[in-house]
């Protein structure tokens, strides 16, 4: 089965046949066809996603996300996930292996959407959380107008992942939500209440007897 999927990806490289210069921020989830978007670009098409490192598809609000890591021998890449029924995109992920880009990406997101709505910190090897150097494991921006979530996951300065998705109704609806921490649970609670004015602060107050204060309230600390 694995060999068949790889063969399909290779064979379908030739299916991309029309020029495209789409900025990732302009993608409309549930509307844009993945096949139309990748026409003319070198890409591999699989049953539920497309993978590419094309410069014409890796622009984010004008920022060029292409690059490479010579030590790892790999390029930055984009994966577009699409629905099998109508081939429309519902989620995309960019892997950045070039350490020079991630700070520029954070600046672009801050300029476009303001301060991050949530920052998730993880314990270091000693079991403590390093607030002093303000190094979050992930950042989340919620675009209420566009109904999207932007999650930047920091595996390291030379391994950063940008996950962009439809603002989900549950924290388990989209793969990228695994990095959303308490924010994913908050979204679930807000959607259940059907109240867009419900805030994260209210959620923390309502759930204070059930959640870990060290894990869920730290988004207010640091420089952000």
C-alpha positions in Angstrom: 0.0 0.0 0.0 2.8 2.4 0.9 4.5 1.7 -2.5 1.3 2.4 -4.3 0.8 5.8 -2.5 4.4 6.8 -3.3 3.9 5.8 -7.0 0.7 7.8 -7.1 2.5 10.9 -5.8 5.2 10.5 -8.4 2.9 9.9 -11.3 0.7 12.9 -10.3 3.6 15.3 -10.4 2.8 15.8 -14.1 -0.9 16.7 -13.1 0.2 20.1 -11.9 0.1 22.1 -15.2 -0.9 25.7 -14.7 0.9 28.7 -13.1 -0.2 29.8 -9.7 1.0 32.7 -7.4 -1.4 32.4 -4.5 -0.5 33.8 -1.1 -1.3 31.3 1.6 -3.3 33.9 3.6 -5.7 34.3 0.7 -6.7 30.6 0.8 -10.4 30.2 1.6 -11.0 26.9 3.4 -13.8 24.8 2.0 -13.8 26.9 -1.2 -10.4 26.7 -2.9 -9.6 23.6 -4.9 -6.2 22.1 -4.1 -5.9 20.9 -7.7 -6.4 24.4 -9.1 -4.1 25.9 -6.6 -1.1 23.7 -7.4 -1.4 23.7 -11.2 1.9 24.6 -12.8 4.0 23.8 -9.6 6.2 20.9 -8.8 4.3 18.9 -6.3 3.3 15.4 -5.1 -0.4 14.6 -4.9 -1.6 11.9 -2.5 -5.2 10.7 -1.6 -5.8 13.5 1.0 -2.9 15.9 0.8 -0.4 17.7 -1.5 3.2 18.3 -0.7 5.4 21.0 -2.3 8.3 23.4 -1.8 7.3 25.7 -4.6 8.1 29.4 -4.0 4.9 30.4 -5.8 2.9 28.6 -3.2 5.0 29.4 -0.1 4.3 33.1 0.3 2.6 34.2 3.5 1.4 37.7 3.6 4.2 38.6 1.3 6.9 36.7 3.3 8.8 34.1 1.3 8.8 30.9 3.4 11.1 28.9 1.1 14.5 27.9 2.4 16.6 24.9 3.4 18.7 23.4 6.1 22.1 22.2 4.7 22.8 20.2 7.8 19.6 18.2 7.4 19.7 18.2 3.6 16.0 19.3 3.5 13.9 22.2 2.2 11.1 24.0 3.9 7.8 22.5 2.7 4.1 23.0 2.5 1.4 20.4 2.9 -2.1 21.2 1.8 -4.8 18.9 3.2 -8.0 18.5 1.2 -11.4 16.8 1.4 -11.7 13.8 -0.8 -15.3 14.6 -1.8 -14.7 18.0 -3.5 -10.9 18.5 -3.3 -11.3 21.7 -1.3 -8.5 22.7 1.2 -9.4 22.6 4.9 -6.0 22.8 6.5 -2.4 23.5 5.6 1.0 23.1 7.4 4.3 24.7 6.6 7.5 23.1 8.0 10.4 25.7 8.4 13.9 24.2 8.7 15.6 27.5 8.1 16.3 29.2 11.4 16.4 32.7 9.8 12.7 32.6 8.9 10.7 31.8 12.0 11.2 35.2 13.7 10.1 37.0 10.5 7.0 34.7 10.5 6.2 35.7 14.1 6.5 39.4 13.2 4.2 39.0 10.2 1.6 37.3 12.4 1.9 40.0 15.1 1.6 42.8 12.5 -1.5 41.2 10.9 -3.3 39.9 14.0 -1.7 41.6 17.0 -0.4 39.8 20.1 -0.8 36.1 20.2 -4.1 35.0 21.9 -2.4 32.1 23.6 1.1 30.8 24.3 1.7 27.3 25.4 4.8 26.6 27.5 6.3 23.1 28.1 8.5 21.9 31.0 12.2 21.6 30.3 14.4 18.6 31.2 14.5 19.7 34.9 10.7 19.7 34.9 10.3 23.5 35.3 9.0 26.1 32.8 11.4 28.8 31.7 9.5 32.1 31.8 12.7 34.2 32.0 13.7 33.6 28.4 10.1 33.7 27.2 10.4 30.7 24.9 6.9 29.2 24.3 6.4 25.8 22.8 3.6 27.2 20.6 1.7 30.4 19.8 -1.9 30.7 18.7 -3.6 33.5 16.8 -7.4 33.4 16.4 -8.8 35.2 13.3 -12.5 35.6 14.2 -13.3 37.4 11.0 -11.7 34.8 8.7 -12.7 32.0 11.2 -9.2 30.6 11.2 -6.6 29.5 13.7 -2.8 30.1 13.2 -0.6 27.9 15.3 3.1 28.2 15.3 4.8 25.2 17.0 8.5 25.6 18.1 10.2 22.2 18.0 13.5 24.2 17.8 14.9 27.3 16.0 15.6 25.1 13.0 12.3 23.2 13.1 9.2 25.3 13.3 5.7 24.4 12.1 3.0 26.7 11.0 -0.5 25.1 11.1 -3.4 27.0 9.7 -7.0 25.7 9.8 -10.7 26.4 10.0 -11.5 27.4 13.6 -12.7 24.0 14.7 -15.8 23.2 16.8 -13.9 20.7 18.8 -10.3 20.4 19.8 -10.0 17.0 18.1 -11.5 18.0 14.7 -8.2 19.0 13.0 -4.7 17.3 13.5 -3.0 20.6 14.2 -5.1 21.1 17.3 -2.9 18.6 19.2 -0.6 21.6 19.8 -3.3 24.0 21.0 -3.0 23.2 24.7 -5.7 24.7 26.8 -6.9 26.9 24.0 -8.4 23.9 22.2 -10.4 23.1 25.3 -11.5 26.7 25.5 -12.7 26.7 21.9 -14.7 23.6 22.6 -16.3 25.2 25.7 -17.1 28.4 23.8 -18.7 26.6 20.9 -20.7 24.5 23.2 -22.1 27.6 24.9 -22.7 29.2 21.4 -21.4 32.5 22.8 -18.7 34.2 20.8 -18.3 36.8 23.5 -17.2 34.1 26.0 -13.5 34.8 26.8 -10.5 32.7 27.8 -10.4 34.5 31.1 -14.0 33.4 31.8 -13.2 29.9 30.8 -10.3 29.8 33.3 -12.5 31.0 36.0 -15.3 28.5 35.2 -12.8 25.5 35.0 -10.3 26.5 37.7 -11.2 23.4 39.8 -10.5 21.1 36.8 -7.5 22.5 35.0 -3.8 22.9 35.8 -3.1 26.6 36.7 0.5 26.2 35.8 -0.4 24.9 32.3 -3.3 27.1 31.4 -2.8 30.5 32.9 0.8 31.1 31.8 -0.4 32.6 28.5 -0.5 36.0 30.4 3.2 35.9 31.2 6.3 36.8 29.2 6.8 39.6 26.7 4.0 38.9 24.3 
